[in-house]
Amino acid sequence: MGRSLRLYHGPAAPRAAMDALYRRFVREGDLVFDIGAHVGDRIAAFRRLGARVVALEPQAGPARALRLLFSRDPGVTLVEAAAGAAEGEVWLSLNHANPTVSTASAAFIAAAAGAPGWEGQVWDARVRCPATTLDALIARHGRPAFAKIDVEGFEDRVLAGLSTPLPALSFEVTTIAREVGLRCLERLAALGPYGFDLALGESQSLQLGRLATADEMAAILAGLPHAANSGDVYAVRQG
């Protein structure tokens, strides 16, 4: 946890680049959902841009860190829960040595087994945690201008809990679980007309500089080299 706090909140954190990226999607006064907030570097960016934030984090350790950082900020609502396809509970597999990759997806863990770059990752405990949906969050807090979804291979299940299109959102993709990203594209295409761009890793930089179709983005994800590891697809509703 200390490493995450130093990495994401320390002096070397890419605050300016992150703010410039999110400024494309978020304006002062907007509502933003942060699904999978971890230790809150994105919360901090959204607040610097003047947005109100509803942030979900199911892990006890990161949730405790979020309370220390943001509980006194009236512009931040913290929810200690996961998001998924339905309200209730989910099993969360914890990686205590690397909590950024804790996940509710058994398929993600299976894909990581033996994959280059994932050596030594151990999910050493499972806990039940409350789960909500994007639809339920919208009913309670309002419709966000932007939602960031980063939940380690569970992104498609999160989008399954959304029944109305949002103006813009991002979802994480990984090269060990490309099919999750493809299902996310399919879900968004079913909700409405979207255009897509991609930021690899923690570059905070969009690769295309234009909005691609769902089919174009699917081809881009399929063609990523394994070493690319992860990135975020940004989706903007069109029309």
Disulfide bonds with the S-S distance in Angstrom:
none
